[in-house]
Amino acid sequence: MAMIEPQSRFRVPANVASESMGSELMIVHLGEGTTFRLNHTGKFVWELAGQRHCTKEMVECIRERYPTASNQLEHDVRAVLTELVRHRLLEPGVEQTA
């Protein structure tokens, strides 16, 4: 599995659907029938990934929205992205170089 790098970008596969449930998000892999629930911060990560933000940009956006976010924020974002990729709910996309 590819490492989640600061410039990594992602895309949602065609066989994955999501549904907002208040502050949470339910994600379903239609081909496998697996589901994944994200809290409000994970939901924001999902939205940013869908907008093709790179990992570094996601961390910056979350810090802007939640100024009291932990010092582990980058680690936490990478952990969520790693799980979503592992469950085939996100695919690594084309990375752009700076």
Secondary structure by P-SEA (a helix, b strand, c coil): cccccccbbbbbcccbbbbbcccbbbbbcccccbbbbbcaaaaaaaaaaaacccaaaaaaaaaaaccccccaaaaaaaaaaaaaaaaccccccccccc
